[in-house]
């Protein structure tokens, strides 16, 4: 049986912290699906297709990682992907309450699916997509916070 893990998120944009977590979990699973969430509740700087493309460029070195887009419940996608493991990244204590609530909600509606929390590496505790966008909008330095392709995409997006 193939071990498939799904790492869902908005990834608007993908950060070096996301890439670090994906690199680490890709060593543990036969396949990792990075699931770009499409939500009508959130406004995004990048379209779902743009986010997918940036993630694919950032992770091209990983052969067992695929990127997909989904707009419904993650657990519904999990069933289609034949996966029983949701991966969620945890940066700091402030993330814990939200992740615990989501894990319990998912467990209620799909008890066969487990949520695993992966701690961010210390050098990425403070990195968030929101913070990266704020820096980009104010011409702050983005080196080491996001992959190079994301820096270019942010520059292009902000110039428009």
Secondary structure in CASP SS format (residue, H / E / C, confidence):
PFRMAT SS
TARGET T0000
AUTHOR 0000-0000-0000
METHOD secondary structure of the structure
MODEL  1
X C 1.00
X C 1.00
X C 1.00
X E 1.00
X E 1.00
X E 1.00
X E 1.00
X E 1.00
X E 1.00
X C 1.00
X C 1.00
X C 1.00
X C 1.00
X C 1.00
X C 1.00
X H 1.00
X H 1.00
X H 1.00
X H 1.00
X H 1.00
X H 1.00
X H 1.00
X H 1.00
X H 1.00
X H 1.00
X H 1.00
X C 1.00
X C 1.00
X C 1.00
X C 1.00
X E 1.00
X E 1.00
X E 1.00
X E 1.00
X E 1.00
X E 1.00
X E 1.00
X C 1.00
X C 1.00
X C 1.00
X C 1.00
X C 1.00
X C 1.00
X C 1.00
X C 1.00
X C 1.00
X C 1.00
X H 1.00
X H 1.00
X H 1.00
X H 1.00
X H 1.00
X H 1.00
X H 1.00
X H 1.00
X H 1.00
X H 1.00
X H 1.00
X C 1.00
X C 1.00
X C 1.00
X C 1.00
X C 1.00
X C 1.00
X E 1.00
X E 1.00
X E 1.00
X E 1.00
X E 1.00
X E 1.00
X C 1.00
X C 1.00
X C 1.00
X H 1.00
X H 1.00
X H 1.00
X H 1.00
X H 1.00
X H 1.00
X H 1.00
X H 1.00
X C 1.00
X C 1.00
X C 1.00
X E 1.00
X E 1.00
X E 1.00
X E 1.00
X E 1.00
X E 1.00
X C 1.00
X C 1.00
X H 1.00
X H 1.00
X H 1.00
X H 1.00
X H 1.00
X H 1.00
X H 1.00
X H 1.00
X H 1.00
X H 1.00
X H 1.00
X H 1.00
X H 1.00
X H 1.00
X H 1.00
X H 1.00
X H 1.00
X C 1.00
X C 1.00
X C 1.00
X C 1.00
X E 1.00
X E 1.00
X E 1.00
X E 1.00
X E 1.00
X E 1.00
X C 1.00
X C 1.00
X H 1.00
X H 1.00
X H 1.00
X C 1.00
X C 1.00
X C 1.00
X C 1.00
X H 1.00
X H 1.00
X H 1.00
X H 1.00
X H 1.00
X H 1.00
X H 1.00
X H 1.00
X H 1.00
X C 1.00
X C 1.00
X C 1.00
X C 1.00
X C 1.00
X C 1.00
X C 1.00
X C 1.00
X C 1.00
X C 1.00
X H 1.00
X H 1.00
X H 1.00
X H 1.00
X H 1.00
X H 1.00
X H 1.00
X H 1.00
X H 1.00
X H 1.00
X H 1.00
X H 1.00
X C 1.00
END
